[in-house]
Amino acid sequence: MSNRAAGRDAHEPTLWTGWITFAGLMMMVIGFFHAMQGLFALFRDGYFLVGTDALPVAVDWTTWGWIHLSLGVLVAWAGAVVTTGRTWAKVVTVLFALVSAIVELAFLPAYPIWSGMMITLSVLVVWAVLVHGDELRVSRR
């Protein structure tokens, strides 16, 4: 059934475009949170609940700090570009959101509630982009 048959013009924006804006903003927030975690890991080793030996990937806090800081910059960038509606931007956003969730899963023992929140936000971003990603492209034509 085409969009016209459903009573809607193919170029007509829908209310679902808000989900992509949400995904972009959440990615920027997630990126900021990763960067903050990275800075805490770099400058305040005692901030986290466990030592690095309790994490699934036992590397020092400096390494975790650089991982989070770098990922934060990339995730925030992905959040900015996903609102363009380009296919490559959606792929990059989903990829970085999944990487973010995996890194937070590995970081879960260090800060469980925070990491759980970050995983939840990342999953919401993936859902928004995969389910409603084409809506933004249609509305930008």
C-alpha positions in Angstrom: 0.0 0.0 0.0 1.6 3.3 -1.1 1.6 6.4 1.0 -0.8 8.1 -1.3 -3.2 5.2 -1.0 -3.0 5.6 2.8 -4.1 9.2 2.3 -0.7 10.7 2.9 1.7 12.4 0.5 5.2 10.8 0.3 6.8 14.2 1.1 4.6 15.1 4.0 6.4 15.1 7.4 5.1 12.9 10.1 5.1 13.3 13.9 7.6 10.4 14.0 10.4 12.8 13.0 10.6 13.8 16.6 12.1 10.4 17.4 15.1 11.1 15.3 15.6 14.5 16.9 15.3 12.7 20.2 17.9 10.1 19.1 20.3 12.9 18.1 19.9 14.8 21.3 20.2 11.6 23.4 23.4 10.7 21.5 24.9 14.1 22.3 23.9 13.6 26.0 25.3 10.1 26.0 28.5 11.4 24.4 28.8 14.1 27.1 28.2 11.5 29.8 30.9 9.2 28.3 33.3 12.2 28.3 32.6 12.9 31.9 33.1 9.3 32.9 36.4 9.5 31.0 37.5 12.6 32.8 36.6 11.0 36.2 38.6 7.9 35.2 41.6 10.0 34.2 41.6 12.3 37.2 39.8 10.6 40.1 40.6 6.9 40.3 38.8 6.4 43.6 35.5 7.7 42.2 34.3 4.3 41.0 32.9 1.6 43.2 35.4 -1.2 42.4 38.9 -1.4 41.2 39.8 -2.1 37.6 40.5 -5.8 38.5 36.8 -6.3 39.1 35.8 -5.2 35.5 35.5 -7.8 32.7 38.3 -6.0 30.9 41.0 -5.3 33.5 42.9 -2.3 32.3 44.0 0.7 34.3 41.8 3.7 34.8 43.8 5.8 32.4 42.9 3.4 29.6 39.3 3.4 30.6 39.4 7.2 30.7 40.7 7.5 27.2 38.2 4.9 25.9 35.3 6.8 27.4 36.6 10.2 26.4 37.2 9.2 22.8 33.9 7.3 22.6 32.1 10.4 24.0 33.4 12.6 21.3 32.4 10.1 18.6 29.0 9.5 20.0 28.2 13.2 20.3 29.3 13.7 16.7 27.0 10.8 15.6 24.2 12.5 17.5 24.8 15.7 15.6 24.9 14.1 12.1 21.9 11.7 12.6 19.5 14.6 12.3 20.6 15.1 8.6 18.6 12.0 7.7 21.4 10.5 5.6 21.7 6.7 5.5 25.4 6.8 6.5 24.6 8.9 9.5 21.9 6.5 10.7 24.4 3.6 10.3 27.1 5.4 12.2 24.6 6.4 14.9 23.4 2.8 15.4 27.0 1.5 15.4 28.2 4.0 18.0 25.1 3.5 20.2 25.7 -0.2 20.2 29.4 0.3 21.0 28.4 2.6 23.8 26.1 0.0 25.2 28.8 -2.7 25.1 31.4 -0.4 26.7 28.9 0.4 29.5 28.1 -3.3 29.9 31.8 -3.9 30.5 31.9 -0.9 32.9 28.7 -2.0 34.8 30.5 -3.1 38.0 32.3 0.2 38.4 29.1 2.3 38.4 26.0 0.1 38.0 23.1 2.6 38.1 24.8 5.0 35.8 25.9 2.3 33.3 22.4 0.8 33.3 20.9 4.2 32.5 23.4 4.7 29.6 22.6 1.2 28.2 18.9 2.0 28.3 19.4 5.4 26.5 21.6 3.7 23.9 19.0 1.0 23.2 16.3 3.7 22.9 18.5 5.5 20.3 19.0 2.3 18.3 15.2 1.7 18.4 14.4 5.3 17.3 16.8 5.3 14.4 16.0 1.8 13.1 12.2 2.2 13.4 11.8 5.9 12.5 15.0 6.8 10.7 13.3 7.0 7.2 10.7 9.5 8.5 13.3 12.3 8.8 14.7 11.7 5.3 11.2 11.9 3.9 10.4 15.2 5.7 13.7 16.9 4.6 13.1 16.5 0.9 
